[in-house]
Amino acid sequence: MSEKTTDEEMLFEHDPKGAFAQFVAPMAGYGVTMASFFRPTVTEQYPREPARVMPRFHGRHQLNRYDDGLEKCVGCELCAWACPADAIFVEAASNTPEEQYSAGERYGRVYQINYLRCIFCGMCIEACPTRALTMTNDFEIAKYTREDDIY
């Protein structure tokens, strides 16, 4: 059987590393801190200088059109189904010979993205069969009212 030790005995138990190791351990941590003092700063002066974004940045959504002006969106609602945050609402309507909005039989009559709910994951982009929806590098989408965040 093993002997049980009390909390007080464990509190005053000697460190097997020794007193020198107990003194050097915090100094190693201070060394890391002191080394960071001599590194160049990486502060971005954002409002004064435009921020750089990476090429694959997930910014604001954009609905695209063909070169002839027709919408690429065919109103299939796959983007709304793929959205995990339920931030996209699509209401489809049928194209007529008099009013042709897209190349398909249907088009997205109402297309809304609620940026209060959007998590910018890009799953809607992957789900779109016609590549009608893409993400831009625009990240300045702050608004003054909640109603302005629904596009």
URZIPE-V485246 format. One record per run of one state. SS is the DSSP state (2 for helix, 1 for strand, 0 for the rest). FROM is the first residue (numbers start at 0). TO is the last residue. If there is no record, write none. Layout:
ss->{SS;SS}
from->{FROM;FROM}
to->{TO;TO}
//
This chain:
ss->{0;2;0;2;0;1;0;1;0;1;0;2;0;1;0;1;0;1;0;2;0;1;0;2;1;0}
from->{0;6;11;18;37;60;63;64;65;70;71;77;82;87;94;101;102;105;114;122;127;132;135;145;149;150}
to->{5;10;17;36;59;62;63;64;69;70;76;81;86;93;100;101;104;113;121;126;131;134;144;148;149;150}
//
